[in-house]
């Protein structure tokens, strides 16, 4: 298996693994004795788009990652590089979520505070970072070496 496809397969495996792992820990009440509510990656994947309403944009790395993966499979290096690097940059916004208060219900009467990032979050970030490596591993764009410049006059 060529290196870009192997890295993309690893990235996809890690993405799926991140969906099964705990990704975020929330405190629902102010009492430190209460247990934290843990969300798995699949819960975050299903509802993360709502982060748009709370100023958290990390979830939006997923569409860039997905389309970047398709471009890697199609050997479209420049497009894959742009989208995977953009996915990684957007995903880093997730690191700012700790301490953020988010709605706990659809009425907005209860809130939860993000207490910590869990392993699923870091595995997801790794999956996106590896996709950048897969895009770089595609090698030079079609057409081979860059064109030679004419000799100076």
Protein Blocks (a to p, Z undefined) as FASTA:
>chain_A
ZZklmmmmmmmmmmmmmmmpcfbdcdfbfblkbccddddfklmmmmmmmmmmnopaklmm
mmmmmmmmmmmmnopaklmmmmmmmmmmmmmmmmmmgopacdfbfnopaccddfbdcfkl
mmmmmmmmmmmmmmmmnopaehijaddddddZZ
